[in-house]
Amino acid sequence: MHYTALHGEMRDFKHDTQHEPQKPLKPLSQRVLLMLGIAGLAILLGLSTERIGAQFRPIASHDTAPEPSVPAIPGPGPASSTFAAPAPIAQPQSKSTATNPTAPPPAMTANTSGFGISVGDDFSGLSEAQLGARLDAIVALGITWLRFDADWSYIQREQGGAYNWRVIDRIVVAAHTRGLQVLPILDFSPWWAHDPECGSSRCQPSDPMQFAAFAGAAAVHFAPQGVHDWEIWNEPNIVRFWQPAPDPAAYARLLEDASAAIKKADPSAQVISGGLASAETSDGNIAPVDFLQALYTDGAGPSFDAVGFHPYSFPALPSYPAQWNAWQEMAATNPSLRSVMVAHGDSAKKIWITEFGAPTGGPGAGADVGDYNLADNPDHVSEALQALILTDAVTQVRELSFAGPLFWYTYIDLGTDPGTTENFYGLLRYDGSKKPAFDALMQALGKAIKL
């Protein structure tokens, strides 16, 4: 989810019939022990239920045949009676109007783990002083990655025109100076590069080779600055981001051409497939597992080095065993993203969680640590629940051998208008004050700082 590109569509909590369960639900006693372990970890980290919270995005549907809630889970709500509760997984030259910085950034080495912040284009309008202060605070938290838009529609406004890298240059230099890895998202299309009938920068590019030329130019420009990781588009499996409608074959071609151009310019580059939104295959959207399977069918497997995914779980914890919980779709459902990857010989590739979070405000019903309120299909969570979701995500991802970096969306709220959840995903409130999630992340990453 980002400010200029809203996340995937919300889904009602109904019975999800897309995927069959992997195996019967574990006995209640085993699940109680598992969740007690999670609760115990939170206590060890010094997090009380008043201070911790979690962010979750209502996604897949909820089973209508619930089991009794498990007291040890720090947040109620029925789990699917047909869902397999997850067990710990074994640790198995371009034209440009900008010039390169005069002082080279510190050398950056390849890294496929760590914790990041995803900010969309929120940093593009900051002054140098504001950008520096924002990044200093992020680094002090223990964050090691920064994900942001490299918007083609802004960088090359006219067909055949020069690439304007200035905005991205300043973010890259400021981030690398502070030791942050960066993950630019190559996304969106200028007015001249898509069907004029479509009328949005989120429209599918008419010619994937034009997008590939842009991607290759980006690699040529930024590889000398130490940028070697690229995500190709954002949530291409939902209508909101791939218009007029998601098309796996079209995205596969775009991914293949862009990846080839990037690796021609920078053979050491890593290409991450566009982070898939949590969604059902309906109303034009395509479920992540279905979309990934289609990419393999269309021959795009060799074109990505890792799979991007956005497993928003709110209003529940990532570890919450329910069929509709997108976090579980990585490996605990049948099929899962992981099972599809393994079936196609890609067991060595990782899943990068390029967005994850939960809003603490919105126009609809809310969820809390003591009440997930699933019957009302909540669109946001309490600040305490947001913090708990974050803590659980950090705990869970450390147990996943196939997981790459985890990126939290986002650092600071974008506004105060409760008419949209998009304003409330931050670790900080709009006025800069800390939410409990800020301290929860500080504890989870082993830091002790003051804002």
C-alpha positions as a printed NumPy array, in Angstrom:
array([[  0.   ,   0.   ,   0.   ],
       [  1.254,   3.4  ,  -0.629],
       [  0.043,   6.949,  -0.596],
       [ -0.034,   7.355,  -4.372],
       [ -1.028,   3.737,  -4.961],
       [ -3.621,   2.334,  -2.627],
       [ -3.467,  -1.297,  -1.603],
       [ -5.521,  -4.191,  -2.714],
       [ -9.264,  -4.465,  -2.333],
       [-10.778,  -5.325,   1.043],
       [-12.642,  -8.583,   1.232],
       [-15.615,  -9.612,   3.39 ],
       [-15.126, -12.263,   6.047],
       [-16.985, -15.169,   4.449],
       [-16.024, -18.719,   3.732],
       [-12.957, -18.827,   1.47 ],
       [-13.315, -21.658,  -1.045],
       [-10.267, -20.953,  -3.177],
       [ -7.775, -23.279,  -1.568],
       [ -8.201, -26.656,   0.087],
       [ -6.672, -27.09 ,   3.561],
       [ -3.22 , -28.536,   3.833],
       [ -3.986, -30.836,   6.781],
       [ -6.395, -31.025,   9.731],
       [ -6.185, -28.346,  12.368],
       [ -3.782, -29.164,  15.162],
       [ -5.268, -30.181,  18.486],
       [ -6.336, -27.32 ,  20.7  ],
       [ -3.68 , -28.123,  23.282],
       [ -0.901, -27.746,  20.729],
       [ -2.272, -24.431,  19.52 ],
       [ -2.568, -23.14 ,  23.073],
       [  1.094, -24.02 ,  23.682],
       [  2.099, -22.304,  20.447],
       [  0.23 , -19.115,  21.242],
       [  1.42 , -19.119,  24.863],
       [  4.932, -19.168,  23.478],
       [  4.184, -16.076,  21.378],
       [  2.6  , -14.333,  24.371],
       [  5.599, -15.249,  26.496],
       [  7.964, -13.736,  23.977],
       [  5.992, -10.508,  24.06 ],
       [  6.269, -10.436,  27.853],
       [ 10.018, -11.032,  27.674],
       [ 10.286,  -8.091,  25.307],
       [  8.579,  -5.927,  27.907],
       [  5.409,  -5.387,  25.87 ],
       [  2.135,  -5.141,  27.782],
       [ -1.213,  -5.402,  26.052],
       [ -1.591,  -1.661,  26.576],
       [  1.617,  -0.938,  24.69 ],
       [  1.51 ,  -3.432,  21.873],
       [ -0.676,  -3.517,  18.843],
       [ -0.798,  -4.853,  15.354],
       [ -1.701,  -3.764,  11.891],
       [ -3.951,  -6.01 ,   9.746],
       [ -5.843,  -5.567,   6.561],
       [ -9.137,  -7.453,   6.046],
       [ -8.41 ,  -9.616,   3.078],
       [ -9.573, -13.095,   2.412],
       [-12.898, -14.314,   3.652],
       [-13.661, -15.726,   7.063],
       [-14.924, -19.24 ,   7.644],
       [-18.524, -19.426,   8.829],
       [-17.96 , -22.504,  10.989],
       [-15.745, -21.094,  13.767],
       [-14.148, -22.959,  16.61 ],
       [-14.008, -21.526,  20.119],
       [-11.342, -18.878,  20.485],
       [ -8.093, -19.854,  22.168],
       [ -7.569, -17.91 ,  25.421],
       [ -3.796, -17.676,  24.892],
       [ -4.2  , -15.753,  21.639],
       [ -3.875, -12.017,  22.43 ],
       [ -6.883, -11.136,  20.332],
       [-10.017, -13.234,  19.842],
       [-11.779, -14.373,  16.754],
       [-12.635, -17.766,  15.317],
       [-10.152, -19.75 ,  13.303],
       [-11.121, -21.922,  10.388],
       [-11.95 , -25.472,  11.388],
       [-10.454, -26.729,   8.138],
       [ -7.234, -24.723,   8.188],
       [ -3.858, -26.228,   9.015],
       [ -2.296, -24.272,  11.827],
       [  1.265, -23.345,  10.809],
       [  4.136, -25.144,  12.453],
       [  7.646, -23.693,  12.694],
       [  9.297, -24.064,   9.309],
       [ 12.738, -25.654,   9.147],
       [ 15.524, -23.246,   8.266],
       [ 15.736, -24.735,   5.062],
       [ 23.861,   4.886, -21.425],
       [ 20.729,   6.574, -20.435],
       [ 19.864,  10.238, -21.156],
       [ 19.546,  12.078, -17.877],
       [ 18.976,  15.563, -16.538],
       [ 20.681,  14.634, -13.269],
       [ 24.336,  14.127, -12.587],
       [ 25.826,  11.437, -10.407],
       [ 26.802,  12.529,  -6.874],
       [ 30.339,  13.814,  -6.61 ],
       [ 31.05 ,  11.714,  -3.538],
       [ 30.382,   7.994,  -4.019],
       [ 28.177,   6.371,  -1.372],
       [ 29.506,   3.652,   0.891],
       [ 29.784,   0.283,  -0.823],
       [ 26.587,  -1.707,  -0.366],
       [ 26.685,  -5.477,  -0.314],
       [ 23.891,  -7.837,  -1.325],
       [ 21.499,  -8.578,   1.514],
       [ 18.369, -10.709,   1.485],
       [ 17.245, -10.265,   5.067],
       [ 16.476,  -7.441,   7.452],
       [ 13.642,  -5.085,   8.297],
       [ 12.573,  -2.238,   6.039],
       [ 10.15 ,   0.655,   5.734],
       [  8.01 ,   1.113,   2.625],
       [  7.137,   4.754,   1.965],
       [  5.733,   4.974,  -1.573],
       [  6.494,   8.488,  -2.778],
       [  6.092,  10.076,   0.678],
       [  9.737,  11.188,   0.803],
       [  9.832,  12.893,  -2.586],
       [  8.526,  16.217,  -1.29 ],
       [ 10.737,  16.459,   1.785],
       [ 13.455,  19.093,   2.038],
       [ 17.045,  17.942,   2.428],
       [ 16.899,  18.613,   6.15 ],
       [ 13.58 ,  16.815,   6.548],
       [ 14.768,  13.839,   4.511],
       [ 17.952,  13.56 ,   6.548],
       [ 16.112,  13.774,   9.856],
       [ 13.541,  11.203,   8.749],
       [ 16.208,   8.738,   7.626],
       [ 18.279,   9.28 ,  10.786],
       [ 15.261,   8.322,  12.895],
       [ 14.586,   5.262,  10.726],
       [ 18.172,   4.041,  10.993],
       [ 18.15 ,   4.577,  14.757],
       [ 15.232,   2.142,  14.982],
       [ 17.401,  -0.632,  13.556],
       [ 15.797,  -0.537,  10.097],
       [ 18.097,  -1.615,   7.256],
       [ 15.987,  -1.212,   4.087],
       [ 14.   ,   1.56 ,   2.396],
       [ 11.398,   0.835,  -0.321],
       [ 10.008,   3.662,  -2.452],
       [  8.493,   4.433,  -5.852],
       [ 10.621,   5.099,  -8.908],
       [  7.635,   6.36 , -10.885],
       [  8.176,   6.177, -14.645],
       [  5.315,   8.629, -15.244],
       [  7.296,  11.266, -13.346],
       [ 10.81 ,  10.322, -14.435],
       [ 10.104,  10.425, -18.18 ],
       [  7.149,  12.7  , -18.787],
       [  7.547,  12.944, -22.56 ],
       [  8.119,  10.187, -25.091],
       [ 11.781,  10.14 , -26.083],
       [ 12.538,  12.705, -23.39 ],
       [ 15.35 ,  12.673, -20.877],
       [ 15.072,  10.688, -17.672],
       [ 14.841,  12.965, -14.651],
       [ 16.465,  11.034, -11.795],
       [ 16.852,  13.987,  -9.398],
       [ 14.214,  12.977,  -6.851],
       [ 15.405,   9.375,  -6.733],
       [ 19.078,  10.403,  -6.663],
       [ 18.674,  12.399,  -3.478],
       [ 16.828,   9.584,  -1.699],
       [ 19.388,   6.978,  -2.772],
       [ 22.369,   9.096,  -1.726],
       [ 20.8  ,  10.025,   1.618],
       [ 19.875,   6.398,   2.319],
       [ 23.219,   4.919,   1.316],
       [ 25.117,   7.534,   3.292],
       [ 23.354,   6.139,   6.353],
       [ 23.981,   2.509,   5.428],
       [ 20.442,   1.743,   4.263],
       [ 19.787,  -0.708,   1.434],
       [ 17.203,   0.563,  -1.052],
       [ 14.486,  -1.2  ,  -3.026],
       [ 13.106,   1.097,  -5.743],
       [  9.777,   0.048,  -7.256],
       [  9.788,   0.551, -11.019],
       [  6.13 ,   1.3  , -11.616],
       [  3.393,   3.259, -13.368],
       [  3.273,   4.521, -16.936],
       [  3.437,   8.004, -18.501],
       [  0.461,   9.269, -20.479],
       [  2.217,   8.534, -23.752],
       [  3.053,   4.906, -22.868],
       [ -0.421,   3.45 , -22.302],
       [ -3.766,   3.237, -24.068],
       [ -5.256,   6.749, -24.067],
       [ -8.638,   5.209, -23.32 ],
       [ -7.3  ,   4.01 , -19.978],
       [ -6.355,   7.419, -18.607],
       [ -4.313,   6.539, -15.504],
       [ -0.636,   6.124, -14.678],
       [ -1.602,   2.707, -13.292],
       [ -2.546,   1.522, -16.767],
       [ -0.675,  -1.355, -18.341],
       [  2.11 ,  -0.055, -20.63 ],
       [  1.178,  -0.583, -24.266],
       [  4.689,  -1.706, -25.206],
       [  6.614,  -3.636, -22.542],
       [  9.857,  -2.858, -24.366],
       [  9.375,   0.83 , -23.592],
       [  9.077,  -0.013, -19.914],
       [ 12.123,  -2.265, -20.272],
       [ 14.101,   0.633, -21.732],
       [ 13.206,   2.676, -18.643],
       [ 14.183,  -0.21 , -16.329],
       [ 17.503,  -0.683, -18.111],
       [ 18.231,   3.042, -17.943],
       [ 17.536,   2.97 , -14.198],
       [ 20.023,   0.127, -13.73 ],
       [ 22.651,   1.924, -15.816],
       [ 22.217,   5.08 , -13.75 ],
       [ 21.99 ,   3.582, -10.264],
       [ 24.238,   0.512, -10.325],
       [ 27.358,   2.724,  -9.908],
       [ 25.639,   4.187,  -6.833],
       [ 25.239,   0.742,  -5.289],
       [ 21.606,   0.015,  -6.208],
       [ 21.234,  -3.62 ,  -7.258],
       [ 17.702,  -4.554,  -6.114],
       [ 14.58 ,  -3.722,  -8.098],
       [ 10.889,  -4.478,  -7.684],
       [  8.872,  -4.553, -10.897],
       [  5.501,  -2.826, -10.367],
       [  3.286,  -2.771,  -7.299],
       [  0.387,  -5.205,  -6.789],
       [ -0.118,  -6.127, -10.442],
       [ -2.759,  -8.707,  -9.467],
       [ -5.47 ,  -6.178,  -8.552],
       [ -7.499,  -3.747, -10.643],
       [ -6.44 ,  -0.737,  -8.579],
       [ -2.839,  -1.056,  -9.741],
       [ -2.98 ,  -2.805, -13.106],
       [ -5.62 ,  -1.228, -15.297],
       [ -7.905,  -1.83 , -17.001],
       [ -7.645,  -5.31 , -15.401],
       [ -4.901,  -7.637, -14.137],
       [ -3.397,  -9.754, -16.892],
       [ -0.766, -12.295, -15.809],
       [  0.437, -12.893, -19.376],
       [  0.923,  -9.152, -19.98 ],
       [  2.701,  -8.7  , -16.657],
       [  4.871, -11.754, -17.356],
       [  6.041, -10.168, -20.612],
       [  6.725,  -6.851, -18.852],
       [  8.673,  -8.648, -16.117],
       [ 10.711, -10.69 , -18.598],
       [ 11.67 ,  -7.676, -20.704],
       [ 12.428,  -5.436, -17.715],
       [ 14.498,  -8.111, -15.981],
       [ 16.538,  -8.759, -19.122],
       [ 17.246,  -5.035, -19.525],
       [ 18.228,  -4.61 , -15.874],
       [ 20.58 ,  -7.59 , -15.866],
       [ 22.156,  -6.566, -19.152],
       [ 23.07 ,  -3.265, -17.508],
       [ 23.925,  -4.799, -14.118],
       [ 24.564,  -8.566, -14.061],
       [ 24.671,  -8.509, -10.253],
       [ 21.151,  -7.1  ,  -9.976],
       [ 18.314,  -8.848,  -8.126],
       [ 14.815,  -8.567,  -9.592],
       [ 11.813,  -8.934,  -7.288],
       [  8.441,  -9.647,  -8.862],
       [  5.804,  -7.017,  -8.115],
       [  4.492,  -7.422,  -4.578],
       [  1.177,  -9.267,  -4.859],
       [ -1.826,  -7.923,  -2.982],
       [ -3.929, -10.159,  -0.777],
       [ -7.131, -10.619,  -2.761],
       [ -9.59 , -13.207,  -4.003],
       [ -9.926, -14.147,  -7.648],
       [-13.061, -12.103,  -8.281],
       [-14.194,  -8.741,  -9.655],
       [-11.148,  -8.593, -11.923],
       [ -8.64 ,  -9.215,  -9.132],
       [ -6.533, -12.375,  -9.087],
       [ -5.508, -14.203,  -5.913],
       [ -1.74 , -14.234,  -5.26 ],
       [ -1.326, -18.014,  -5.602],
       [ -3.325, -18.019,  -8.84 ],
       [ -1.335, -15.092, -10.217],
       [  2.026, -16.628,  -9.338],
       [  1.027, -19.935, -10.916],
       [  0.061, -18.054, -14.082],
       [  3.466, -16.31 , -14.16 ],
       [  5.181, -19.695, -14.14 ],
       [  2.799, -21.   , -16.796],
       [  3.639, -17.987, -18.958],
       [  7.357, -18.69 , -18.597],
       [  8.316, -15.78 , -16.336],
       [  9.942, -17.903, -13.616],
       [ 13.545, -17.321, -14.753],
       [ 12.941, -13.548, -14.818],
       [ 12.675, -12.98 , -11.072],
       [ 15.089, -13.736,  -8.247],
       [ 12.477, -13.498,  -5.49 ],
       [  8.703, -13.282,  -5.181],
       [  7.199, -10.074,  -3.788],
       [  4.163, -10.42 ,  -1.529],
       [  2.011,  -8.171,   0.703],
       [  0.559, -10.518,   3.355],
       [ -1.586,  -8.036,   5.293],
       [ -3.246,  -9.95 ,   8.113],
       [ -5.217,  -7.306,  10.011],
       [ -7.349,  -7.427,  12.042],
       [ -5.557, -10.597,  13.169],
       [ -1.984, -11.496,  14.001],
       [  0.182, -12.999,  11.248],
       [  0.313, -16.23 ,  13.263],
       [ -3.47 , -16.446,  13.542],
       [ -4.498, -19.758,  11.928],
       [ -7.305, -18.831,   9.53 ],
       [ -7.789, -19.552,   5.838],
       [ -8.393, -15.858,   5.113],
       [ -5.128, -14.745,   6.75 ],
       [ -2.836, -13.746,   3.874],
       [  0.298, -14.306,   5.956],
       [ -0.619, -17.997,   6.094],
       [ -0.88 , -18.053,   2.288],
       [  2.9  , -17.94 ,   2.064],
       [  3.338, -21.545,   3.202],
       [  0.485, -22.899,   5.356],
       [ -2.338, -23.126,   2.816],
       [ -2.604, -25.723,   0.076],
       [ -1.626, -24.568,  -2.451],
       [  0.579, -21.78 ,  -1.12 ],
       [  3.035, -19.39 ,  -2.719],
       [  5.824, -21.555,  -1.402],
       [  4.376, -24.809,  -2.75 ],
       [  3.966, -23.231,  -6.198],
       [  7.581, -22.046,  -6.14 ],
       [  8.875, -25.446,  -5.049],
       [  6.798, -27.225,  -7.698],
       [  8.521, -25.103, -10.341],
       [ 12.035, -25.726,  -9.05 ],
       [ 12.377, -22.396,  -7.245],
       [ 12.861, -23.648,  -3.681],
       [ 16.055, -21.596,  -3.401],
       [ 14.234, -18.329,  -4.096],
       [ 12.848, -16.257,  -1.25 ],
       [  9.594, -14.445,  -0.649],
       [ 10.196, -10.76 ,   0.023],
       [  7.456,  -9.215,   2.159],
       [  7.653,  -5.839,   0.462],
       [  4.649,  -4.445,   2.363],
       [  2.984,  -5.298,   5.642],
       [  1.106,  -3.176,   8.149],
       [ -2.256,  -2.182,   9.622],
       [ -4.172,   1.104,   9.824],
       [ -5.186,   2.557,  13.177],
       [ -8.065,   4.639,  11.859],
       [-10.715,   4.574,   9.193],
       [-14.399,   5.058,   8.429],
       [-15.566,   1.567,   9.352],
       [-15.576,  -0.735,  12.343],
       [-12.424,  -1.257,  14.388],
       [-10.695,  -4.244,  15.972],
       [ -8.864,  -4.426,  19.281],
       [ -6.563,  -6.784,  21.151],
       [ -9.552,  -8.133,  23.062],
       [-11.959,  -8.21 ,  20.138],
       [-11.114,  -8.758,  16.473],
       [-14.757,  -7.899,  15.729],
       [-14.75 , -10.053,  12.6  ],
       [-18.536,  -9.994,  12.28 ],
       [-18.384,  -6.275,  11.44 ],
       [-15.606,  -6.654,   8.841],
       [-13.309,  -4.085,  10.513],
       [-11.204,  -1.818,   8.316],
       [ -8.754,  -0.713,  11.019],
       [ -7.316,  -1.746,  14.374],
       [ -6.48 ,  -0.127,  17.686],
       [ -2.982,   1.225,  18.194],
       [ -2.372,  -1.564,  20.725],
       [ -3.348,  -4.231,  18.217],
       [ -1.208,  -2.61 ,  15.525],
       [  1.832,  -2.95 ,  17.779],
       [  1.085,  -6.57 ,  18.582],
       [  0.704,  -7.419,  14.883],
       [  4.095,  -5.826,  14.198],
       [  5.756,  -7.738,  17.041],
       [  4.258, -11.016,  15.852],
       [  5.357, -10.366,  12.259],
       [  8.964,  -9.813,  13.311],
       [  8.834, -12.978,  15.425],
       [  7.252, -15.038,  12.654],
       [  9.512, -13.876,   9.826],
       [ 12.614, -14.822,  11.775],
       [ 11.396, -18.425,  11.731],
       [ 10.853, -18.557,   7.966],
       [ 13.923, -19.809,   6.104],
       [ 12.402, -18.706,   2.801],
       [ 11.699, -15.11 ,   3.874],
       [ 13.633, -12.144,   2.559],
       [ 13.327,  -8.65 ,   4.054],
       [ 10.106,  -7.574,   5.772],
       [  8.971,  -4.029,   4.909],
       [  6.525,  -2.209,   7.18 ],
       [  4.107,   0.236,   5.593],
       [  4.674,   2.996,   6.683],
       [  6.743,   5.306,   8.922],
       [  4.345,   8.187,   9.674],
       [  0.628,   8.74 ,   9.183],
       [ -0.28 ,  10.707,   6.072],
       [ -3.122,  12.69 ,   7.621],
       [ -5.886,  12.782,  10.21 ],
       [ -9.033,  12.432,   8.079],
       [-10.847,   9.292,   9.287],
       [-12.603,   9.001,   5.936],
       [ -9.77 ,   6.78 ,   4.634],
       [ -7.666,   4.109,   6.284],
       [ -4.747,   5.163,   4.088],
       [ -3.956,   7.99 ,   6.511],
       [ -3.219,   5.729,   9.478],
       [ -0.605,   3.063,   8.663],
       [  2.309,   4.837,  10.339],
       [  4.503,   3.954,  13.298],
       [  4.055,   7.62 ,  14.19 ],
       [  0.926,   9.733,  14.235],
       [  0.61 ,  12.638,  11.799],
       [  1.865,  15.06 ,  14.467],
       [  5.05 ,  12.991,  14.888],
       [  4.117,  11.441,  18.237],
       [  4.831,   7.748,  18.716],
       [  2.244,   5.011,  18.483],
       [  2.807,   1.884,  20.589],
       [  4.027,   0.177,  17.387],
       [  7.093,   2.42 ,  17.373],
       [  8.22 ,   1.134,  20.769],
       [  7.196,  -2.411,  19.805],
       [  9.487,  -2.305,  16.776],
       [ 12.273,  -0.768,  18.827],
       [ 11.985,  -3.662,  21.286],
       [ 11.657,  -6.329,  18.585],
       [ 14.772,  -5.105,  16.783],
       [ 16.729,  -4.817,  20.021],
       [ 17.046,  -1.045,  20.043],
       [ 16.639,   1.423,  22.902],
       [ 16.311,   4.988,  21.681],
       [ 14.254,   8.081,  22.29 ],
       [ 12.444,   9.846,  19.483]])
